[in-house]
Amino acid sequence: MCLSQRSLCGCFTGPQTDESVQLQIIKALLTVMTSQHVEVYEGTVLLTIRTVYNIYLSSRNLVNQTTACATLTQMINVIFARMETQAEEENVRLDGEHQQEGSVIANGKTEAELSLS
């Protein structure tokens, strides 16, 4: 998917890009970035955000500017929500590992062995 996203971004060549093409680029990039089924990695995320931002800055069409601005907001919200979810999942995983390690509490004995003593 990374290749097609790069291809989409490459379709924007500056303010001379047709306004309807700009809008289709924005829509396609938003679809990819908010999809639950597509993994997007660092460099591609940056390229995507940069492209939509450049459309926002250079477009002479108010609809495209407004759409690009709203798209950037939505993309960034999705990215941060995914980051928070990933951090929470990592914390849960680490807590589970620590609880397993914590079961050995005294002199190398587990809680179960101590309760039998």
C-alpha positions as CSV (number, residue, x, y, z in Angstrom):
1,M,0.0,0.0,0.0
2,C,2.9,2.3,0.6
3,L,3.7,2.4,-3.1
4,S,0.2,3.5,-4.1
5,Q,0.1,6.1,-1.4
6,R,3.3,7.5,-2.7
7,S,1.8,7.5,-6.2
8,L,-1.2,9.4,-4.9
9,C,1.0,12.0,-3.2
10,G,3.0,12.3,-6.4
11,C,-0.1,13.4,-8.3
12,F,0.0,16.7,-6.6
13,T,2.5,18.8,-8.4
14,G,1.7,22.2,-6.9
15,P,-0.9,24.9,-7.4
16,Q,-1.2,24.1,-11.1
17,T,-2.7,20.7,-10.3
18,D,-6.3,20.6,-11.4
19,E,-8.7,21.4,-8.6
20,S,-10.8,18.3,-9.1
21,V,-7.6,16.2,-8.9
22,Q,-6.6,17.9,-5.7
23,L,-9.9,17.0,-4.1
24,Q,-9.6,13.4,-5.3
25,I,-6.1,13.2,-3.8
26,I,-7.4,14.5,-0.5
27,K,-10.3,12.0,-0.4
28,A,-8.1,9.0,-1.4
29,L,-5.4,9.8,1.2
30,L,-8.0,10.3,3.9
31,T,-9.5,6.9,3.1
32,V,-6.1,5.2,3.3
33,M,-5.1,6.9,6.6
34,T,-8.4,6.2,8.4
35,S,-8.8,2.6,7.2
36,Q,-8.8,-0.1,9.9
37,H,-7.3,-2.6,7.4
38,V,-4.2,-0.7,6.2
39,E,-1.0,-0.2,8.1
40,V,0.7,3.1,7.3
41,Y,4.3,3.6,8.4
42,E,6.3,6.7,9.5
43,G,7.6,8.0,6.2
44,T,4.4,7.5,4.4
45,V,2.4,9.2,7.2
46,L,4.6,12.2,6.9
47,L,4.4,12.3,3.2
48,T,0.6,12.0,3.3
49,I,0.3,14.8,5.9
50,R,2.7,17.0,4.0
51,T,0.8,16.5,0.7
52,V,-2.6,17.4,2.2
53,Y,-1.0,20.4,4.0
54,N,0.6,21.5,0.7
55,I,-2.8,21.3,-1.0
56,Y,-4.3,23.4,1.8
57,L,-1.6,26.0,1.4
58,S,-1.4,26.2,-2.4
59,S,-5.0,25.6,-3.5
60,R,-6.9,28.6,-4.8
61,N,-10.2,26.7,-4.3
62,L,-11.9,27.4,-1.0
63,V,-13.7,24.0,-1.0
64,N,-10.3,22.2,-1.4
65,Q,-8.7,24.3,1.3
66,T,-11.5,23.7,3.7
67,T,-11.6,19.9,2.9
68,A,-7.8,19.7,3.3
69,C,-8.0,21.4,6.7
70,A,-10.7,19.1,7.9
71,T,-8.9,16.1,6.5
72,L,-5.7,17.0,8.3
73,T,-7.6,17.3,11.6
74,Q,-9.2,14.0,11.1
75,M,-6.0,12.2,10.1
76,I,-4.1,13.6,13.1
77,N,-6.9,12.6,15.4
78,V,-6.9,9.1,14.0
79,I,-3.1,8.8,14.3
80,F,-3.1,10.0,18.0
81,A,-6.0,7.7,18.8
82,R,-4.1,4.7,17.4
83,M,-0.9,5.8,19.3
84,E,-2.9,5.9,22.5
85,T,-4.4,2.5,21.9
86,Q,-1.1,1.0,21.1
87,A,0.5,2.5,24.2
88,E,-2.4,1.1,26.4
89,E,-2.0,-2.4,24.8
90,E,1.7,-2.3,25.5
91,N,1.1,-1.3,29.2
92,V,-1.4,-4.1,29.6
93,R,1.1,-6.6,28.1
94,L,3.9,-5.3,30.3
95,D,1.7,-5.4,33.4
96,G,0.9,-9.1,32.7
97,E,4.6,-9.9,32.4
98,H,5.4,-8.1,35.7
99,Q,2.6,-10.0,37.5
100,Q,4.1,-13.3,36.3
101,E,7.5,-12.2,37.5
102,G,6.1,-10.9,40.8
103,S,4.8,-14.4,41.7
104,V,8.3,-15.3,42.9
105,I,8.3,-13.2,46.1
106,A,10.7,-14.6,48.8
107,N,13.8,-16.8,48.7
108,G,12.9,-17.9,45.2
109,K,9.6,-19.4,46.3
110,T,6.3,-18.6,44.7
111,E,3.2,-17.4,46.6
112,A,1.7,-20.9,46.3
113,E,4.8,-22.5,47.9
114,L,4.8,-20.0,50.7
115,S,1.1,-20.6,51.5
116,L,1.9,-24.3,51.9
117,S,4.7,-23.6,54.4
